[in-house]
Amino acid sequence: IDRCMDQNNCNDMTCVMDRCAEAARTCGFQGGEPLSCAGIAACFVACNGEMTCSMGCMGRARPESRVVVDRLQNCMRMNQCMDLPCAERACPEVYRACLADR
């Protein structure tokens, strides 16, 4: 979504929804079902490292998954992880708990 926003000079969500609708849907900016932690992990993979897209995934966390999502996010931040392979290495217990949350 970041690339699309740059290509279309988007500075607001109206532009994003008009010109980058497909990328916005992939990133969860057009609603959809709330995601488990495992669903958020799959959404991250689909984002291919784009931070704006990853933030959209986080915004879709279902309430009952919030604790494990927050634990993974905190561990990733503390270990300066920018992707899930890093999280798997640096935070193995939290990472496994996330994947078990379906």
Secondary structure by P-SEA (a helix, b strand, c coil): caaaaaaaccccaaaaaaccaaaaaaacccccccccaaaaaaaaaaacccaaaaaaaaaaccccaaaaaaaaaaaaaaaccccaaaaaaacaaaaaaaaacc
